[in-house]
């Protein structure tokens, strides 16, 4: 089907779940082909249930829920909407999260959502984790905590999608997304 569509060298190619039901190797081969077509000037409209596929291939992502358009944004813009997780592995980790007065300023600014221990790791959930990280390292150093490993992970596109479309999500959440660059305002009806 794809080969037949490519014979005419189209300016616009509409692909409806092109990798559904194919093995991993063929999926990656198709991703490479789609990327090459796009780089050669073909506009591609792709529908997919594979979030990884949207994250890897799409310049812009439209999130739909029950037929309602919730938002259109780049994958990076969507991932910026969620918090980052900073994981710091500590030598001789304390049983509870250490007192980090430097982070209190971040909490007042709304950046730090939580600070907790997970085994030997201090886990800080924060928006703009890269801005929180230097203060966190300084506070741990001042508190005499030795850092063994440090990692910042962004919210995945899948986490953003699930959060935006979760069953029982409130109309207020959808309206907030719409006000923050989404489209269409409140979704019609009672469904999120």
N, C-alpha and C positions, 0 to 999 in steps of 0.2 A: 504494500500500500504506500509506504513512504517512498520507495523507488519510483513508483508511478507519479507521485506528486512532484518529484524532483526533475522529471524529464523536461518540464516546461520552464525550468529555472525561475521559480516564482519570486516575486518581491515580498509576498506575504505567505507564510506557511502556518497553517493551523494544525496543531498536534494535540489530539485528545488522548491523554495517558499513553504515550508511545512506548513506555517501558513496563507497563502492567503485564505481569505474567512471564517476563523474560528472565533468563538467568543473569547472574551478576556480571559476567564478562560481556554479554551482549548489551546489558544496560550501560556499561562504561563505554563500549564502542558507539552506542547511540548518542551518549552524552558528548563524546568527541565530535561526532558528525554534526550534531546540533550546534555545538560551539563553532565549528568551522563554517557552517552555513551562515550563522549570525555574523561572524567576523567578515564574511565576504559580502555582507550587505543585505541579507535576507532578514526581514522582520519575522519573528516567530512568536505566535500566541500559543502558549503551552498550558494545558490543564494537567494537574497531577495531584495524587494523594500522597506522594512521597515528598515530605518536607525537605529532605536532604537534596533532592533533585531541584526544587525551587531555589534553595539557597545557593546551589552550585551554578545553575544555568541562567537564572533570571536577573535582569537589570532592575526590574520592578516586579513586585508581588502584590496581587489583589487577594485579600482574604474575604471569603464568602462564608456565610453561616445561614443555613436554611433558605438559601436564595437571596439573602440580603448582603449587599456589599458593605463590609465593615470598614475597610481601609485599603489604600494603595500607597505603597512606599517601597524604597529599596530594602533589600534584606538587612543591610547595615542599620538603616533607620529604624526598622522594626525591632532588631535586636537591642538597639540602644534604649528602647522603652522598658526593658526588663533590668533587674539588678545584676550586678557582677558578684561572683563569689571569690573571695580572697581566702586561700587556704595556706596557713603558715604552720609547718611542722616545727615543733619546739623540742629541744633536748631537755630532758627532765621536765616535761610538761606538767603544769599544775592541774589539780583535779577540777577546778572551775576556771572560767574565763578570767584572766588577770584584769585588774583595774587599769583602764587605759584612759586617763583624763583627756589626752589629746583628741581621742575620738568623740568625746562629749561635744566638742565644737562641731564636728561633722554631723552628729545626731541633731544638733540644733538647726543646722543648715538643711537637714532632711536627707543627707547622703547615706548615713549608716542606718540600716534597718535592724540588724541583729548582730550580736557578738556572742559566740558560744564555743565550747570545747567539744570536739569529736575525737575521743581517744587522745592521741598526742598532737592533734591538729587544732589550731585556733581557726575558726571559720567566721569570717566577717562578710555579711551580705550588705552590699552598698551599691547605690547608683554611682556611676563614674568611679569605679574601683581604682583606676589609675591615679585619680586625684587623692584618694584616701590612703593608698599604699605608702607613700613616703612618711606621712604622719604615723601610720601604724608601725613601720619599721623603727622610727625614732622612739616611739613610746615603748616598744618592746625592748629596745636596746637600753633605754633609761631604766627600765624595770628589771634589768639584769637577765632577761630571757635570751637564750642562744637560739638563733634561727638555723634550722637544718635545711629546710626547703621552703620555697615560696612560689605560689602559683595564683594567677588571676584568670578566671574563666568567665567568659561572657555568657549571658543568657542565650540559649539556642533559639533559632527561629521556630523550632517545634514547641518549645516552652511558651513562646509568645503566642503562637497559634492556639495552643490548648487553653491558655489563660483567656484569650479573647473569645473563644467559641465554646467554652465549657458550658455544659447544660446547667441551667439555673442562673447563668450570669445575669446581672441586673441591667435594665435599660440605662441606668446611670453610667455604667461602665462603657456601654456602646456609645452613649452620647459624649462621654469624655474622650473616647478615641476619635470620634467624628470631629470634635472641637480641636483635637490635637493633630489635625492634618488628614483625618479620615474623610470619607465622602458620605453623603446621603443623610447625615443627621441620625435621628432615631429610626431604628428599623421598624417598619410598619407592623402592627399587630403586637401580640403578647410574647412572641418567641424572640429569644436573644439573637 
